[in-house]
Amino acid sequence: MAKNQKKYPIEFKEYVSKLVVLDGRKQVDLCNELKIPYDTLQKWVSAFRKKQQEAEKANQKQLLT
């Protein structure tokens, strides 16, 4: 049973995630506008936030040394 999954470019995922995290757009609104499943967008946003946290930790470690 194959799912009909659409592949999105990494740049698009990051751009949409930034709209949610940095610009404060609502995930529900973006899902409706861009025809993206809600759970898919949640995964992108979660991964983007984790990436941001890791970058911040790395930056702090660099400042301490």
C-alpha positions as CSV (number, residue, x, y, z in Angstrom):
1,M,0.0,0.0,0.0
2,A,1.9,3.1,-1.3
3,K,1.0,6.5,0.1
4,N,0.7,9.4,-2.2
5,Q,3.4,11.6,-0.5
6,K,4.5,14.9,-1.9
7,K,8.2,15.8,-1.7
8,Y,8.9,19.3,-0.6
9,P,12.3,21.0,-1.1
10,I,14.4,21.7,2.0
11,E,14.3,25.4,1.3
12,F,10.5,25.4,1.3
13,K,10.3,23.5,4.6
14,E,12.7,25.9,6.2
15,Y,10.9,29.0,4.8
16,V,7.5,27.8,6.0
17,S,9.0,26.9,9.4
18,K,10.4,30.4,9.7
19,L,7.0,31.9,9.0
20,V,5.7,30.0,12.0
21,V,8.6,30.4,14.4
22,L,10.0,33.8,13.6
23,D,7.0,35.6,12.1
24,G,4.3,34.2,14.4
25,R,2.0,32.9,11.7
26,K,-0.5,30.2,12.7
27,Q,0.2,26.7,11.6
28,V,-3.5,26.1,10.8
29,D,-3.6,29.2,8.5
30,L,-0.5,28.1,6.6
31,C,-1.7,24.6,6.2
32,N,-4.9,25.9,4.6
33,E,-3.1,28.4,2.4
34,L,-0.3,26.1,1.2
35,K,-2.3,22.8,1.2
36,I,0.1,21.1,3.6
37,P,-1.1,18.5,6.1
38,Y,-1.0,19.9,9.6
39,D,1.1,17.0,11.0
40,T,3.6,17.5,8.3
41,L,4.0,21.2,9.2
42,Q,4.3,20.3,12.9
43,K,7.2,18.0,12.1
44,W,9.0,20.8,10.1
45,V,8.5,23.4,12.8
46,S,9.7,21.0,15.5
47,A,12.8,20.1,13.5
48,F,13.5,23.8,12.8
49,R,13.1,24.7,16.5
50,K,15.5,21.9,17.5
51,K,18.0,23.1,14.9
52,Q,17.8,26.6,16.3
53,Q,18.3,25.4,19.8
54,E,21.4,23.4,18.8
55,A,22.8,26.4,17.0
56,E,22.3,28.6,20.0
57,K,24.0,26.0,22.3
58,A,26.9,25.8,19.9
59,N,27.1,29.6,19.9
60,Q,27.1,29.8,23.7
61,K,29.8,27.2,24.0
62,Q,31.9,29.1,21.5
63,L,31.5,32.3,23.6
64,L,32.6,30.5,26.8
65,T,35.8,29.2,25.3
